[in-house]
C-alpha cells in the first residue's frame, strides 16, 4: 500500500484510489474500489449499513491503510468523523457548535434552494447533488459500481440492472436458456 501526498495539482484529480481492498476479521469489507475525484466533483457513496462506506472514507483520508491498493491525494482533504472528541475544558456544546457551523451553513443554503425549487426558480437542483455515485452494495460480480451523470445516472444504472435480473429470472423460471 502506497500513499503519496503532494501539493495541489491544478486541473488534475484531487484524489485517486486504485483497486482498494479492506479485509477485517477474515471478511472482505470491499474489494477493487477505484475512483478519481476531480476538483469540484461531488461524489455520493451509497450502500447498506455495514457495507464499508465509513471504512472507505477512512482509507481515502489516510486514517486506515487498505490491505491492498493505492491512494493518492493532492492538496487538502477533510473528513468529518461520525464521533466527536473534545479536549480538556471544552464542553460538548462547544464541540458541537464548532462541528455544526459548516453544517448549519449547508442547511441554510439547502433551505434556500428548496424554497427556490418549490417556487419553480431552480429545476436543476436534484442533478447538482452529486456528479458521480459510488455504490458499495454487493453486485453479481462482487465489485462496486460507479455511476456517472449524478443521481440520474445512478437511477438509470440501477434500473438497467433490475431489468437484466428480471430477464434472467424469467428465463430460469420458464426453463429457457
C-alpha positions in Angstrom: 0.0 0.0 0.0 1.5 3.3 -1.1 0.1 6.7 0.0 1.5 9.7 -1.7 0.7 13.3 -0.5 1.8 16.2 -2.7 0.9 19.9 -3.0 -2.1 20.9 -5.2 -2.0 19.7 -8.8 -4.1 22.2 -10.7 -6.6 20.7 -13.1 -5.9 17.1 -12.0 -7.8 14.7 -9.8 -7.5 15.7 -6.1 -7.9 12.1 -5.0 -7.2 8.9 -6.9 -7.9 5.4 -5.4 -6.8 2.3 -7.3 -8.0 -1.2 -6.5 -8.6 -0.7 -2.8 -9.3 -3.7 -0.7 -10.1 -3.9 3.0 -10.5 -7.2 4.9 -11.4 -7.3 8.6 -11.6 -10.5 10.6 -11.5 -12.6 7.5 -14.4 -10.8 6.0 -13.9 -8.7 2.8 -15.4 -5.2 3.5 -14.8 -4.1 0.0 -12.6 -5.0 -2.9 -11.4 -3.4 -6.1 -12.7 0.1 -5.4 -11.2 2.6 -7.8 -12.1 6.2 -8.3 -10.7 9.6 -9.3 -12.2 12.7 -7.7 -11.6 15.8 -9.8 -11.7 19.3 -8.3 -15.2 20.4 -7.9 -16.7 16.9 -8.2 -19.2 15.8 -5.7 -19.4 12.0 -5.1 -22.1 10.1 -3.2 -21.1 6.9 -1.6 -24.2 4.6 -1.1 -24.7 1.2 0.3 -26.4 -0.7 3.1 -25.3 -0.4 6.8 -22.0 -2.3 7.2 -21.0 -2.4 3.6 -17.9 -0.3 4.1 -18.8 3.4 3.4 -17.1 4.7 6.6 -14.2 2.3 6.1 -13.7 3.5 2.6 -13.7 7.2 3.7 -11.1 6.3 6.4 -9.0 4.7 3.7 -9.4 7.6 1.3 -8.5 10.1 4.0 -5.4 8.2 5.3 -6.9 7.2 8.6 -6.9 3.5 7.6 -4.4 1.6 5.5 -6.1 -0.7 3.0 -4.9 -4.3 2.7 -4.1 -3.6 -1.0 -4.4 -0.8 -3.5 -3.2 2.8 -3.6 -4.5 6.2 -2.6 -3.0 9.4 -3.9 -4.2 12.7 -2.5 -3.3 16.1 -4.0 -3.9 19.2 -1.9 -6.2 19.2 1.1 -8.8 16.7 2.1 -11.2 16.9 5.0 -13.2 14.3 6.7 -15.8 14.8 9.5 -15.8 11.9 11.8 -19.0 10.2 13.0 -17.9 10.5 16.6 -16.6 13.8 18.1 -13.9 14.1 20.7 -13.2 17.1 23.0 -10.1 18.5 24.6 -9.9 19.3 28.3 -12.1 22.2 29.4 -14.1 22.2 26.2 -17.8 21.4 26.7 -19.8 19.2 24.5 -21.8 22.2 23.4 -18.6 24.0 22.3 -17.5 21.0 20.2 -21.0 20.7 18.7 -21.1 24.4 17.9 -17.7 24.2 16.1 -18.5 21.0 14.3 -22.0 22.1 13.2 -21.1 25.6 12.0 -20.5 24.4 8.4 -23.4 22.0 8.5 -25.7 24.9 9.6 -24.5 26.9 6.6 -25.2 24.0 4.3 -28.7 23.6 5.8 -29.4 27.3 5.3 -28.3 27.0 1.7 -30.4 23.8 1.2 -33.5 25.5 2.7 -33.0 28.5 0.4 -32.5 26.2 -2.6 -35.6 24.1 -1.5 -37.7 27.2 -1.4 -36.4 28.2 -4.8 -37.2 24.8 -6.1 -40.7 24.8 -4.6 -41.3 28.2 -6.3 -40.1 26.9 -9.6 -37.0 29.0 -9.7 -34.4 26.2 -9.9 -35.4 23.0 -11.5 -31.8 21.7 -11.8 -31.2 21.2 -8.0 -31.5 17.4 -7.9 -28.8 17.0 -10.5 -26.5 19.2 -8.5 -26.3 17.0 -5.5 -23.6 14.6 -6.8 -21.7 14.3 -10.1 -20.9 10.6 -9.6 -22.2 7.8 -7.4 -20.1 5.0 -5.9 -22.4 2.1 -5.0 -20.8 -0.3 -2.5 -23.9 -2.6 -2.3 -23.0 -6.2 -3.3 -23.3 -6.8 -7.1 -23.3 -10.0 -9.0 -19.6 -9.9 -9.6 -18.8 -8.6 -6.1 -17.4 -5.3 -7.4 -18.5 -1.8 -6.5 -20.2 0.2 -9.3 -19.6 3.8 -10.3 -22.3 5.7 -12.0 -21.6 9.0 -13.8 -24.2 11.7 -14.5 -25.1 12.1 -10.8 -28.3 10.7 -9.4 -29.9 10.4 -12.8 -27.1 8.1 -13.9 -27.3 6.0 -10.7 -31.1 5.6 -11.2 -30.6 4.6 -14.8 -27.9 2.1 -14.0 -29.9 0.5 -11.2 -33.0 0.2 -13.4 -30.9 -1.5 -16.1 -29.5 -3.9 -13.5 -33.0 -4.7 -12.3 -34.2 -5.3 -15.9 -31.3 -7.7 -16.5 -32.1 -9.6 -13.3 -35.8 -9.8 -14.2 -35.0 -11.1 -17.7 -32.6 -13.7 -16.3 -35.0 -14.7 -13.6 -37.8 -15.2 -16.2 -35.5 -17.3 -18.4 -34.6 -19.5 -15.4 -38.2 -19.7 -14.3 -39.5 -20.8 -17.7 -36.6 -23.1 -18.3 -35.3 -21.3 -21.4 -31.6 -20.6 -21.7 
